[in-house]
Amino acid sequence: MSIKMNPEVQNEIEAGLQEVYQQLEISYNRINDFIGNVFVPINCICSTNLPSPSFNQSLNLCVQQIPSSTINLENQLLLKISPLVKVMVSKQVQKVEQTLNKTQVKLTQELQQKIINFQETQLKYEEIIKIKDQEIGQIKNQIKEQQKIEIQMNKNSKDVEFLKNHPRDVLKINQGDQQLINDFKIKDQEQTKLILDLRNKNERLMIELKEVEQQKVESEIKLRQKQEELEKCQESNEKNEEILKQLQQQSIVQEWQFSQSLTFSKTYKHNNLQVTQNAKVIENAQVGWCCAICDQMIPKNGIIYFAIKIIEKGRIMIGIGFRDIVQSKEYYDCYSIGGGTYNIWDEGYCYNHDQQDKTEEVAFSYSINDIIIVEVDINNKYITWKKSSTNQSFALTIDTSKDLYPCVHLSGQSKVEILNQLPQ
């Protein structure tokens, strides 16, 4: 199903993507400049005449090492650039979501107001039609009365004509009959006048009837127009809701990109820990708190999420830490004050690097098959753990002066997995 996007929203998305493209192009040019600066001096040295054999050996060794170091440097730069790109895209999506939310609220309010106006107009036209229907009924009754009077007048006219054609019979009529005739003439004149009045009134009523019927037709046309406008507003509102839903889904996917790329390090870990399944799973069978650091650093900007599923449980801690401090402690027993990590234990306690008053503060417990979602915001200096099955959560402030990495501590027969997406 194709969705027609609002031009303003489309322009805003294109502007955001253009900004991301420009930032990528700048970063790519800087990398090329750096690589050029490295290779130009070496090429100059290599072009000199008659270098000594020892110099050639040293130079060849340096030249052999340059591609590897350059590639490593390029990879490091790309690792630093990728979070910035994700953050910029996430910000643009958030702006678009805010714009769509405002547009949806405005359209919903306008739609509700149009519905109210339509209902009021509909009631008004229905009342007018009802009154005009009553007037039409009255006119029809008056027309029937007029027809009765005309029939009686025709009969009276025949009687008068008969009397005029038979004067001898008229002479025989006594004074009482003469009075009746006079009364009849007076009544005939009154009825004639009444008929004229009724005819005039009937003509006026017929004109009014035509006007009422015309108004009824116009009202029905306006009613259909209002219904069409209402249907268009509802259709537009449904499209905007669909666009907003798609953007929200895209935002969720971007939020979980960090967890999708996250892997346990095969280097920065205790030797007792075994990393398997494309570095997504780590396990331990020895007693003692052994720590493992993930390969990916937590970005300095934006909010990231990652999820850890408990597969086997001896004793487990989940959190984040400073790689250099954990490395200095040889990845063992580095969960308490000064240990360089922020964690929650499966028994429901908090252990951290620098907050003595929060040590062993009650958080929430977790067990086999539980999924722990970790949210980290470096800008606002906090970490939040949430248990997906119950929505229980626990938050803690963190030191962000150095790079932080996701980590786990395992003791006894334990096994955990990094999930690629938000659990349903």
C-alpha positions as CSV (number, residue, x, y, z in Angstrom):
1,M,0.0,0.0,0.0
2,S,1.6,3.3,-1.1
3,I,1.2,6.3,1.3
4,K,1.1,9.8,0.1
5,M,3.2,11.8,2.6
6,N,2.7,15.4,3.6
7,P,5.0,17.6,1.5
8,E,6.3,19.4,4.6
9,V,7.1,16.1,6.3
10,Q,8.8,14.8,3.2
11,N,10.9,18.0,2.8
12,E,12.0,17.7,6.5
13,I,13.0,14.0,6.0
14,E,14.9,14.9,2.8
15,A,16.7,17.8,4.6
16,G,17.7,15.5,7.5
17,L,19.0,12.8,5.1
18,Q,21.0,15.5,3.2
19,E,22.6,16.6,6.4
20,V,23.6,13.0,7.3
21,Y,25.0,12.6,3.7
22,Q,27.1,15.8,4.1
23,Q,28.5,14.6,7.5
24,L,29.4,11.3,6.0
25,E,31.1,13.0,3.0
26,I,33.1,15.3,5.3
27,S,34.2,12.2,7.4
28,Y,35.2,10.3,4.3
29,N,37.3,13.2,3.0
30,R,39.1,13.5,6.3
31,I,40.0,9.8,6.3
32,N,41.3,10.1,2.7
33,D,43.4,13.2,3.6
34,F,44.9,11.4,6.6
35,I,45.8,8.4,4.5
36,G,47.3,10.7,1.9
37,N,49.4,12.5,4.5
38,V,50.7,9.1,5.7
39,F,51.7,7.8,2.3
40,V,53.2,10.9,0.6
41,P,56.2,11.1,3.0
42,I,56.9,7.4,2.5
43,N,56.7,7.7,-1.3
44,C,59.2,10.7,-1.1
45,I,61.6,8.6,0.9
46,C,61.3,5.7,-1.4
47,S,62.2,7.9,-4.4
48,T,65.6,8.9,-3.0
49,N,68.8,7.6,-4.8
50,L,70.8,4.7,-3.5
51,P,69.6,4.2,0.1
52,S,71.6,2.0,2.3
53,P,70.6,-1.7,2.7
54,S,69.8,-1.3,6.4
55,F,67.6,1.7,5.6
56,N,65.8,-0.3,2.8
57,Q,65.1,-3.1,5.3
58,S,63.7,-0.7,7.9
59,L,61.7,1.1,5.3
60,N,60.2,-2.1,3.9
61,L,59.2,-3.2,7.3
62,C,57.4,0.1,7.9
63,V,55.7,-0.1,4.5
64,Q,54.5,-3.6,5.3
65,Q,53.0,-2.4,8.6
66,I,51.3,0.7,7.2
67,P,48.3,-0.9,5.4
68,S,47.3,-2.8,8.5
69,S,47.6,0.2,10.8
70,T,45.8,2.4,8.3
71,I,43.0,-0.1,8.0
72,N,42.8,-0.3,11.8
73,L,42.7,3.5,12.0
74,E,40.1,3.6,9.3
75,N,37.9,1.1,11.2
76,Q,38.3,3.0,14.4
77,L,37.2,6.2,12.7
78,L,34.2,4.4,11.1
79,L,33.3,3.0,14.5
80,K,33.3,6.5,15.9
81,I,31.4,7.9,12.9
82,S,28.7,5.2,12.9
83,P,27.1,6.2,16.3
84,L,27.1,9.8,15.2
85,V,25.3,8.9,12.0
86,K,22.8,6.8,13.9
87,V,22.2,9.7,16.4
88,M,21.6,12.2,13.6
89,V,19.2,9.9,11.8
90,S,17.4,9.2,15.1
91,K,17.1,13.0,15.7
92,Q,15.6,13.5,12.3
93,V,13.1,10.7,12.8
94,Q,12.2,12.2,16.2
95,K,11.6,15.6,14.5
96,V,9.4,14.0,11.9
97,E,7.5,12.1,14.6
98,Q,6.9,15.4,16.5
99,T,5.7,17.1,13.4
100,L,3.4,14.2,12.5
101,N,2.1,14.1,16.1
102,K,1.3,17.9,16.0
103,T,-0.3,17.4,12.5
104,Q,-2.3,14.5,13.7
105,V,-3.6,16.4,16.8
106,K,-4.5,19.4,14.6
107,L,-6.3,17.2,12.0
108,T,-8.1,15.3,14.7
109,Q,-9.3,18.5,16.3
110,E,-10.4,19.9,12.9
111,L,-12.2,16.6,12.2
112,Q,-14.0,16.6,15.5
113,Q,-15.1,20.2,14.9
114,K,-16.3,19.4,11.4
115,I,-18.3,16.5,12.8
116,I,-19.9,18.7,15.4
117,N,-20.8,21.4,12.8
118,F,-22.1,18.7,10.4
119,Q,-24.3,17.2,13.2
120,E,-25.7,20.7,14.1
121,T,-26.3,21.5,10.4
122,Q,-28.0,18.1,9.9
123,L,-30.3,18.7,12.9
124,K,-31.1,22.2,11.6
125,Y,-32.0,20.9,8.1
126,E,-34.1,18.1,9.6
127,E,-36.1,20.5,11.7
128,I,-36.7,22.8,8.6
129,I,-37.8,19.8,6.5
130,K,-40.2,18.7,9.3
131,I,-41.8,22.2,9.5
132,K,-42.1,22.4,5.7
133,D,-43.7,18.9,5.6
134,Q,-46.3,20.2,8.1
135,E,-46.9,23.3,6.0
136,I,-47.4,21.1,2.9
137,G,-49.9,19.0,4.8
138,Q,-51.9,22.1,5.8
139,I,-51.8,23.3,2.2
140,K,-53.1,20.0,0.9
141,N,-56.0,20.1,3.5
142,Q,-56.9,23.7,2.4
143,I,-56.9,22.6,-1.2
144,K,-59.3,19.8,-0.4
145,E,-61.6,22.3,1.4
146,Q,-61.4,24.6,-1.5
147,Q,-62.4,21.8,-3.9
148,K,-65.5,21.0,-1.7
149,I,-66.5,24.7,-1.7
150,E,-66.1,24.8,-5.5
151,I,-68.4,21.8,-5.8
152,Q,-71.0,23.4,-3.6
153,M,-70.7,26.7,-5.6
154,N,-71.3,24.8,-8.8
155,K,-74.4,23.3,-7.3
156,N,-75.7,26.7,-6.2
157,S,-74.9,28.2,-9.5
158,K,-77.1,25.5,-11.2
159,D,-80.0,26.4,-8.8
160,V,-79.7,30.1,-9.6
161,E,-79.7,29.4,-13.3
162,F,-82.8,27.3,-13.0
163,L,-84.6,30.1,-11.2
164,K,-83.6,32.6,-13.8
165,N,-84.9,30.3,-16.6
166,H,-88.3,29.8,-14.8
167,P,-89.6,33.3,-13.9
168,R,-93.2,32.1,-13.6
169,D,-92.1,29.7,-10.9
170,V,-90.3,32.5,-9.3
171,L,-93.4,34.7,-9.1
172,K,-95.2,31.9,-7.3
173,I,-92.6,31.9,-4.6
174,N,-93.9,33.6,-1.5
175,Q,-92.2,36.3,0.5
176,G,-90.4,33.7,2.6
177,D,-88.9,32.1,-0.4
178,Q,-87.8,35.5,-1.6
179,Q,-86.0,36.0,1.7
180,L,-84.3,32.7,1.2
181,I,-83.2,33.8,-2.3
182,N,-81.8,37.0,-0.9
183,D,-79.9,35.2,1.8
184,F,-78.6,32.7,-0.8
185,K,-77.3,35.6,-3.0
186,I,-75.5,37.1,0.0
187,K,-74.1,33.8,0.9
188,D,-73.1,33.2,-2.7
189,Q,-71.2,36.5,-2.8
190,E,-69.4,35.6,0.4
191,Q,-68.5,32.2,-0.9
192,T,-67.3,33.7,-4.2
193,K,-65.0,36.0,-2.3
194,L,-63.8,33.2,-0.1
195,I,-63.0,31.1,-3.2
196,L,-61.0,34.0,-4.6
197,D,-59.1,34.4,-1.3
198,L,-58.5,30.7,-1.2
199,R,-57.2,30.7,-4.8
200,N,-54.8,33.5,-4.0
201,K,-53.7,31.8,-0.9
202,N,-53.3,28.5,-2.8
203,E,-51.1,30.2,-5.3
204,R,-48.9,31.7,-2.5
205,L,-48.8,28.3,-0.8
206,M,-47.8,26.6,-4.1
207,I,-45.0,29.1,-4.5
208,E,-43.9,28.4,-0.9
209,L,-44.2,24.7,-1.5
210,K,-41.8,24.9,-4.5
211,E,-39.4,27.0,-2.4
212,V,-39.5,24.5,0.4
213,E,-38.9,21.6,-2.0
214,Q,-36.0,23.6,-3.5
215,Q,-34.6,24.2,0.0
216,K,-35.0,20.5,0.7
217,V,-33.0,19.6,-2.4
218,E,-30.3,22.1,-1.5
219,S,-30.2,20.7,2.0
220,E,-29.7,17.2,0.8
221,I,-26.9,18.3,-1.6
222,K,-25.2,20.2,1.3
223,L,-25.7,17.1,3.5
224,R,-24.0,14.9,0.9
225,Q,-21.1,17.4,0.5
226,K,-20.6,17.4,4.3
227,Q,-20.6,13.6,4.3
228,E,-18.0,13.6,1.6
229,E,-15.8,16.1,3.5
230,L,-16.2,14.0,6.6
231,E,-15.1,10.9,4.7
232,K,-12.1,12.7,3.2
233,C,-11.0,14.0,6.7
234,Q,-11.3,10.4,8.1
235,E,-9.3,9.0,5.2
236,S,-6.6,11.7,5.7
237,N,-6.5,11.0,9.4
238,E,-6.1,7.2,8.7
239,K,-3.2,7.9,6.3
240,N,-1.4,10.1,8.9
241,E,-1.8,7.5,11.5
242,E,-0.3,4.9,9.2
243,I,2.6,7.1,8.4
244,L,3.2,7.8,12.2
245,K,3.0,4.1,12.9
246,Q,5.6,3.3,10.2
247,L,7.9,6.0,11.6
248,Q,7.5,4.7,15.1
249,Q,8.4,1.2,13.9
250,Q,11.5,2.7,12.1
251,S,12.5,4.5,15.3
252,I,12.2,1.2,17.3
253,V,14.4,-0.5,14.8
254,Q,17.0,2.3,15.0
255,E,17.0,2.2,18.8
256,W,17.8,-1.5,18.7
257,Q,20.5,-1.3,16.1
258,F,23.1,-1.1,18.9
259,S,21.9,-4.4,20.4
260,Q,21.9,-6.0,16.9
261,S,25.6,-5.1,16.4
262,L,26.6,-5.8,20.0
263,T,29.0,-8.8,20.6
264,F,31.0,-10.2,23.5
265,S,34.7,-9.6,23.1
266,K,36.9,-12.6,22.7
267,T,39.8,-10.5,24.0
268,Y,38.5,-8.4,26.8
269,K,37.3,-11.2,29.1
270,H,38.3,-13.6,31.8
271,N,39.9,-16.8,30.4
272,N,37.3,-19.0,32.1
273,L,34.5,-17.5,29.9
274,Q,33.6,-19.1,26.5
275,V,32.2,-17.0,23.7
276,T,30.1,-18.8,21.1
277,Q,27.4,-18.3,18.4
278,N,28.9,-15.3,16.6
279,A,29.9,-13.8,19.9
280,K,26.3,-13.4,20.9
281,V,26.5,-16.0,23.7
282,I,28.9,-16.3,26.6
283,E,29.1,-19.0,29.4
284,N,31.0,-20.0,32.5
285,A,31.4,-23.2,34.5
286,Q,33.8,-22.0,37.2
287,V,33.1,-20.5,40.6
288,G,34.1,-16.9,41.0
289,W,33.0,-13.6,39.5
290,C,34.5,-13.6,36.0
291,C,33.8,-10.5,33.8
292,A,33.4,-10.0,30.1
293,I,33.4,-6.7,28.2
294,C,31.6,-6.2,24.9
295,D,33.4,-5.1,21.7
296,Q,31.2,-2.0,21.0
297,M,31.6,1.2,23.0
298,I,28.4,3.0,24.1
299,P,27.9,6.2,22.0
300,K,28.4,9.5,23.6
301,N,25.2,10.9,22.2
302,G,21.6,9.6,22.2
303,I,20.0,6.7,24.0
304,I,21.0,3.1,23.4
305,Y,19.3,-0.2,24.3
306,F,20.5,-3.8,24.6
307,A,18.8,-6.9,25.9
308,I,20.3,-9.9,27.7
309,K,18.5,-13.2,28.0
310,I,19.3,-15.6,30.9
311,I,19.8,-19.2,29.5
312,E,21.5,-20.8,32.5
313,K,21.9,-19.3,35.9
314,G,24.5,-19.8,38.6
315,R,25.1,-16.2,39.6
316,I,24.9,-13.4,37.2
317,M,25.4,-9.6,37.1
318,I,24.4,-7.4,34.1
319,G,25.6,-3.8,33.5
320,I,28.2,-1.5,31.9
321,G,31.8,-0.7,32.8
322,F,35.1,1.0,32.1
323,R,37.3,-1.4,30.1
324,D,40.6,-0.1,31.3
325,I,39.7,-0.5,35.0
326,V,38.2,-4.0,34.5
327,Q,41.3,-5.0,32.5
328,S,43.5,-3.8,35.3
329,K,41.7,-6.1,37.7
330,E,42.2,-9.0,35.2
331,Y,38.4,-9.3,34.7
332,Y,37.9,-10.8,38.1
333,D,35.8,-9.5,41.1
334,C,35.4,-6.1,39.5
335,Y,31.8,-5.4,40.5
336,S,32.0,-3.5,43.8
337,I,33.3,0.0,44.7
338,G,36.3,0.9,42.6
339,G,35.7,-2.1,40.3
340,G,34.8,0.0,37.3
341,T,31.3,-1.4,36.6
342,Y,27.6,-0.7,37.3
343,N,25.5,-3.8,37.7
344,I,22.4,-5.5,39.1
345,W,22.7,-9.0,40.6
346,D,20.2,-11.7,39.8
347,E,19.3,-11.8,43.5
348,G,18.0,-8.2,43.3
349,Y,20.9,-6.1,44.5
350,C,22.9,-3.2,43.0
351,Y,26.7,-3.2,42.9
352,N,28.5,-0.1,41.4
353,H,31.8,1.6,40.9
354,D,31.4,4.9,42.8
355,Q,28.2,5.2,44.9
356,Q,28.7,3.6,48.4
357,D,25.2,4.6,49.5
358,K,23.6,2.7,46.6
359,T,25.7,-0.5,47.1
360,E,23.4,-3.4,47.7
361,E,20.3,-1.3,47.2
362,V,17.4,-3.5,46.4
363,A,16.6,-3.6,42.6
364,F,14.7,-6.6,41.3
365,S,15.5,-10.3,40.9
366,Y,15.6,-12.3,37.7
367,S,16.1,-15.9,36.7
368,I,16.3,-18.4,33.7
369,N,14.4,-17.2,30.5
370,D,14.1,-13.7,31.9
371,I,15.1,-10.9,29.5
372,I,16.8,-7.8,31.0
373,I,16.6,-4.6,28.9
374,V,19.3,-2.1,29.6
375,E,18.9,1.6,28.6
376,V,21.9,4.0,28.7
377,D,21.9,7.7,28.2
378,I,25.4,9.2,28.3
379,N,24.2,12.8,27.9
380,N,22.0,12.6,30.9
381,K,24.3,10.2,32.9
382,Y,22.0,7.4,33.8
383,I,21.4,3.7,33.3
384,T,18.1,1.8,33.6
385,W,17.5,-1.9,33.9
386,K,14.1,-3.3,33.1
387,K,12.7,-6.8,33.4
388,S,10.6,-7.4,30.2
389,S,8.1,-9.9,31.7
390,T,7.0,-7.6,34.6
391,N,8.2,-4.1,33.6
392,Q,10.0,-3.8,36.9
393,S,12.8,-1.2,36.6
394,F,15.8,0.2,38.5
395,A,17.8,3.3,37.6
396,L,21.2,4.6,38.6
397,T,23.4,7.6,37.8
398,I,26.8,6.9,36.2
399,D,30.2,8.5,35.7
400,T,30.6,9.3,31.9
401,S,34.1,10.8,32.0
402,K,35.5,7.8,30.2
403,D,34.3,5.4,27.6
404,L,31.7,2.8,28.8
405,Y,31.0,-0.7,27.4
406,P,28.3,-3.2,28.1
407,C,29.5,-6.1,30.4
408,V,28.4,-9.2,32.3
409,H,29.8,-11.0,35.4
410,L,29.2,-14.8,35.6
411,S,29.9,-17.2,38.5
412,G,29.2,-20.9,38.5
413,Q,27.3,-22.7,35.7
414,S,25.9,-19.6,33.9
415,K,25.0,-18.7,30.3
416,V,23.5,-15.5,28.7
417,E,22.7,-14.3,25.2
418,I,22.6,-10.8,23.6
419,L,19.3,-10.4,21.7
420,N,19.1,-8.7,18.3
421,Q,15.7,-7.2,18.7
422,L,13.1,-6.1,21.2
423,P,11.4,-9.1,22.7
424,Q,7.7,-9.4,21.9
